[in-house]
Amino acid sequence: MKQVVTGPIAEAENALMWQAFSLMLVVVVPVILLTLFVAWRYRAAGGQGAYKPDWDRSRIIEITVWGIPIVMIGILATWVWDRTHALDPYKQLPGAEPLRIEAIALDWKWLFIYPDLNIATVNQVAFPVEQPLSFRITSEVAMNSFMIPALGGQIYAMAGMETQLNLQANEIGAMQGRNMQFSGDGFSDQTFEALSMSQIDFEAWVNKVRSGDSALDQASFAELSKPSIDAPIAYFSTVPQDFFSRRVAHFMGMEHEHAGHSDGGDK
Amino acid sequence: MTENVSLLFGRLGPDALPFYSWVAFSGALVTLAGGLGFLILVTWLGQWRALWTGWLTSVDHKRIGIMYIVLALIMLVRGFVDAIMMRLQQAMALNSDGYLPPEHFEQIFSSHGTIMIFFMAMPFMTGLLNYIIPLQIGSRDVAFPVLNAISFWLTAAGAGLMLISLVIGRFSTAGWTGYPPYSGVEFTPGVGVDYWIWSILISGVGTTMTGINFIVTILRKRAPGMLLMRMPMFTWTGLCSSVLIIFAFPALTVSTVMLALDRTLGMHFFTNDSGGNMMNYMNLFWIWGHPEVYILVLPAFGIFSEVVATFSSKRLFGYPSLVYATTVIAILSFTVWLHHFFTMGAGANVNAIFGIATMVIAVPTGVKVFDWLFTMFRGRIRFEPPMKFTIGFMCLFVIGGMSGVLLAIPPINYSTHNTTFLVAHFHNMIIPGVLFGYLAGYMYWFPKAFGFQLDRKWGSRSFWFWLVGFLLAFMPLYALGLMGMPRRMETYGNPEWQPLLIVAFIGACLILLGIVSLVMQLWVSIKQRDALKDTTGDPWDGRTLEWSIPSPPPVWNFDSVPVVTARDAFHESKITGVVLSVAPEEEPLLIPRNSTVGPIIGAAGFCVGFGAVWFIWWLMFAGLALAIAAIIGRSFFDDTEVEVFPGEGAESI
């Protein structure tokens, strides 16, 4: 799938990467060239430079060789402090009210719940272009890592815990998202479709999902939880209240519960 | 668990044999053939007694060092076979399953990492430490020779478990880091993860004892006048590495024991439910895992320091800077573990602080590169193979350092973590940084150990194959990572990735030629050992004490203990003409007698591990009892030393 779409987070992460890379090249390229030059110039067979076998210290050189890396790292450190806070995945993006989406990693597929729209999907997530997205992420199985590479950043999905990721798409298009953390035989194919669309198209998409007749409930979730590779896209027209929070909470119960058995008494 | 566990055989049954895939079956056959071939060869040559008394029961640090390196080279080949199989799979697997089923591919990437870190790099490093450090500090042996043998045999036991997993049962599919909850019984039942746990647990005990042994050796067994600030750089790095070992390895032991308790006794340290929390595992694992990188790379830095000074025929530039840089790296290495999981959802303050701490390590590391550069400056550089590896390292390592700094910046890490960019980065540190260093050390000190030099031509060929092979194998992975390719992909659907993966496979083939060149180098050199003979004990115009004694050194190393008055003590004595040591001592020397305790405890460790993996509890407890009995038995053994008279010029063995 073409990853032509981009978003403010991906753009900022990329920009930071090239910025830091260029700064380091200023030192790294001369070091490599100097190494090769010195090795050639001072070669035993036919080299030209002076030979001073006992020369082993120089205050100026010592200060320089400690100084250059310290200055470099000093500059980078300020960038790290500033950018890490600016690009904190938990930080809500500015602009319109974000669309809330909850993602649950299963073996080996992704379940997406739209709590405000009361719908859920499997292996496909759609959202309006240029609207901030606020993901809450967890796992029912082993640790996963949620990522839509075109939009930037990733975050772990862990059972019994919730992590957050804020993203946004700047253009309309189709992207591939996936699990980045190895989690078993279906890992390679554990991808999902991420669609950024116009507001009108998004509303049509929501209506399409709603028009289906399957509901996300104990039985359908138990069925969905069975390990499967390359699971097809599926839609659920209704979702129980607080479904996501209950899935996170059920791991914290002392009883050894299996997915789909009982969610009672969690709250 | 629903498995049948019998009293006699545990859960071991006929289905443990590798008939599930022809690739696994051939691997098992090759392993068996290698083992049997060795046994037949030794029998045919009638060398069992020589092997047993000369090597297996030896407590001589030089013999143990060589055995460690032999183990490392064997495991290098095994780990490399895994690597080239993965490269072939990924070069083929565009929209297809390639030639490996997912489960087998997962075993291969798990065993590749485990072998290369624990059973290639660690034994290689320990072997070099063993052989060289007592010679560099003017000592007759390590502080605890029998403990040293036990360390080796426990490492060998771990490696044995690792190898046998190819024949009996399967290896882990959970990667070399064994992250729970995936590595728990819920997701990966069976023996694979248990093999992983017990092989690194048992070898880890050996490594911890090595750390203790070398700290005491370096602090207590130095020749008179060998002040700390006169120690060769390799000894300094060995000291820092040993300190890191004893602080870091307990964390690995604890995290793997807890994982074993979860798996075997149904506990809940790292499970999803019942109050377990896998985040604790990741913290514990990387509190070991990050210092481990420096445990491996510091001695390699030491080797580069020795090599660059010797082959530039010049004093090491900025020795105090290098010492301080080494110790600073050692301390900082314990402050950065969280950078292995920036994507776990910690707050911006935590991520930023660990990111900055990580980048701070680049300062002393950068200083080292400059110091080596200025050692070459105004020198007279001889391009022997060890020096080629060193120059290659300097050029490639700064690239890896640069990608490391990028990964240390949390927002960049969010988009590159778990991709092949990360894989390219750590191979860029470990191949040029660690392995080039060890190979340089191997070629540099080989004449000391065996009395003849290694062939230059094949050494150079090996270097060039490794260098170009490395570039072709890993530069594409940087690009693929930026294109979003995750690590550990058995199959993929993006056609843009395939050309780069094919280039990476070609790189792996060149590295294969690099390994073949190493074998050829050894073969050719053994055949021409008379022409390559080192008669002086100082083939490279060396600077440190190990070059002041014959090659190979006598069992007792030094006829009389040298008196050190300067850094580069041997070089100074060559310039000033002042002899390092007086005439051979008249008194007899006491050297430690051979001991069977090492091999017995190694065998016991293997039984403990094998029993624990297969739930053969009697075997596990028999192994434990045997180890305890061997130690108690040894304590009744008073006649542990033998007299030798160096003055008689006894034959060196």
Contacts between the chains, C-beta under 8 A, distances in Angstrom:
chain1	res1	chain2	res2	distance
A	1	B	494	8.0
A	3	B	484	7.0
A	10	B	415	7.1
A	12	B	411	7.1
A	13	B	411	5.1
A	13	B	412	6.1
A	13	B	414	6.6
A	13	B	415	4.9
A	14	B	415	7.8
A	16	B	409	6.6
A	16	B	411	5.7
A	16	B	412	6.0
A	17	B	406	6.3
A	17	B	409	7.9
A	17	B	412	4.9
A	17	B	415	7.9
A	20	B	405	6.9
A	20	B	406	5.9
A	20	B	409	6.0
A	20	B	412	7.0
A	21	B	402	7.2
A	21	B	406	6.5
A	24	B	402	4.8
A	24	B	405	6.3
A	25	B	402	7.7
A	27	B	366	7.8
A	28	B	398	4.9
A	28	B	399	7.0
A	28	B	401	7.8
A	28	B	402	5.4
A	31	B	369	6.4
A	31	B	370	7.7
A	31	B	373	7.2
A	31	B	394	7.9
A	31	B	398	5.4
A	32	B	394	7.9
A	32	B	395	4.9
A	32	B	398	6.3
A	32	B	399	8.0
A	34	B	373	6.3
A	35	B	373	5.8
A	35	B	376	7.7
A	35	B	391	6.4
A	35	B	394	4.9
A	35	B	395	5.8
A	36	B	391	7.6
A	36	B	395	7.0
A	38	B	373	6.2
A	38	B	376	4.9
A	38	B	377	5.3
A	39	B	376	6.0
A	39	B	381	5.9
A	39	B	383	7.9
A	39	B	391	5.3
A	42	B	312	7.2
A	42	B	376	6.0
A	42	B	377	6.7
A	42	B	378	6.5
A	42	B	379	5.1
A	42	B	380	6.7
A	42	B	381	5.1
A	43	B	380	7.9
A	43	B	381	5.1
A	43	B	383	6.9
A	44	B	313	7.5
A	44	B	380	4.4
A	44	B	381	5.8
A	44	B	382	4.8
A	47	B	380	7.0
A	47	B	381	7.0
A	49	B	377	7.6
A	49	B	378	6.1
A	50	B	378	5.5
A	51	B	313	7.9
A	51	B	378	6.3
A	51	B	379	7.0
A	51	B	380	5.3
A	52	B	314	7.5
A	52	B	378	4.4
A	53	B	313	5.9
A	53	B	314	4.9
A	53	B	315	6.8
A	53	B	379	7.5
A	53	B	380	7.8
A	54	B	314	7.9
A	54	B	315	5.8
A	55	B	314	7.3
A	55	B	315	7.3
A	55	B	317	7.7
A	55	B	378	5.7
A	56	B	314	7.6
A	56	B	315	3.8
A	56	B	316	6.4
A	56	B	317	5.2
A	56	B	318	7.1
A	56	B	319	6.7
A	56	B	375	7.9
A	57	B	317	7.2
A	57	B	318	6.5
A	58	B	374	7.7
A	61	B	317	7.9
A	61	B	318	7.6
A	61	B	370	7.7
A	61	B	374	6.0
A	62	B	318	6.1
A	62	B	321	6.0
A	64	B	370	7.9
A	65	B	318	7.4
A	65	B	321	7.4
A	65	B	366	7.4
A	65	B	367	5.2
A	65	B	370	3.7
A	65	B	371	6.8
A	65	B	374	7.7
A	66	B	321	7.4
A	66	B	363	7.2
A	66	B	367	5.7
A	68	B	366	7.1
A	68	B	370	7.9
A	69	B	362	6.1
A	69	B	363	4.3
A	69	B	366	3.7
A	69	B	367	6.5
A	70	B	363	5.6
A	72	B	362	7.8
A	72	B	366	7.9
A	73	B	359	5.0
A	73	B	360	6.1
A	73	B	362	5.9
A	73	B	363	5.6
A	76	B	359	5.7
A	76	B	405	6.7
A	76	B	409	7.2
A	77	B	356	4.6
A	77	B	359	6.4
A	77	B	360	8.0
A	79	B	409	7.2
A	80	B	352	5.5
A	80	B	355	4.7
A	80	B	356	5.5
A	80	B	359	7.1
A	80	B	408	7.7
A	80	B	409	5.4
A	80	B	410	7.0
A	81	B	352	5.0
A	81	B	356	7.0
A	83	B	409	7.1
A	83	B	410	7.9
A	83	B	411	5.1
A	84	B	348	5.0
A	84	B	351	5.3
A	84	B	352	4.0
A	84	B	355	6.4
A	84	B	409	7.7
A	84	B	410	4.6
A	84	B	411	6.1
A	85	B	348	4.5
A	85	B	349	7.9
A	85	B	352	6.8
A	86	B	411	8.0
A	87	B	410	7.8
A	87	B	411	4.1
A	87	B	414	7.5
A	88	B	347	7.4
A	88	B	348	4.2
A	89	B	345	7.5
A	89	B	414	6.6
A	90	B	345	7.4
A	90	B	347	7.6
A	90	B	348	8.0
A	91	B	348	7.8
A	141	B	181	7.9
A	141	B	187	7.0
A	141	B	272	8.0
A	142	B	179	7.9
A	142	B	181	5.3
A	142	B	182	3.7
A	142	B	187	5.2
A	143	B	179	6.3
A	143	B	181	6.8
A	143	B	182	6.7
A	143	B	278	6.3
A	145	B	343	6.2
A	145	B	417	7.5
A	145	B	418	5.7
A	147	B	415	7.9
A	147	B	418	7.9
A	149	B	415	7.1
A	149	B	484	3.6
A	150	B	484	8.0
A	152	B	414	6.9
A	152	B	415	5.4
A	153	B	411	7.6
A	153	B	414	4.0
A	153	B	415	5.8
A	154	B	343	5.4
A	154	B	414	5.7
A	154	B	415	6.9
A	154	B	417	6.3
A	154	B	418	6.9
A	155	B	343	5.4
A	155	B	344	7.8
A	155	B	345	5.8
A	155	B	414	7.5
A	156	B	341	7.3
A	156	B	343	5.5
A	156	B	344	5.1
A	156	B	345	6.5
A	158	B	278	6.8
A	158	B	279	7.3
A	158	B	344	7.8
A	159	B	181	6.8
A	159	B	272	3.9
A	159	B	273	7.7
A	160	B	272	6.0
A	160	B	273	7.2
A	160	B	277	8.0
A	161	B	345	7.8
A	163	B	344	7.6
A	163	B	345	4.0
A	164	B	345	7.3
A	178	B	486	7.0
A	180	B	417	7.2
A	180	B	418	3.9
A	180	B	419	7.2
A	180	B	486	4.9
A	181	B	179	7.9
A	181	B	418	5.8
A	182	B	106	7.7
A	182	B	175	5.9
A	182	B	182	7.5
A	182	B	486	8.0
A	182	B	487	7.4
A	182	B	488	4.3
A	183	B	182	5.9
A	183	B	187	7.9
A	184	B	106	8.0
A	184	B	173	7.6
A	184	B	182	6.7
A	184	B	187	6.4
A	184	B	188	7.9
A	185	B	102	4.3
A	185	B	103	6.3
A	185	B	106	7.6
A	186	B	102	8.0
A	187	B	102	8.0
A	187	B	488	6.8
A	187	B	489	7.7
A	187	B	490	7.5
A	188	B	102	7.2
A	188	B	489	5.0
A	188	B	490	4.7
A	188	B	491	4.7
A	188	B	492	6.5
A	189	B	491	7.3
A	251	B	272	5.3
A	251	B	273	4.9
A	252	B	275	7.8
A	253	B	273	7.5
A	254	B	274	6.5
A	254	B	275	7.4
A	256	B	273	6.2
A	256	B	274	6.4
A	257	B	273	7.1
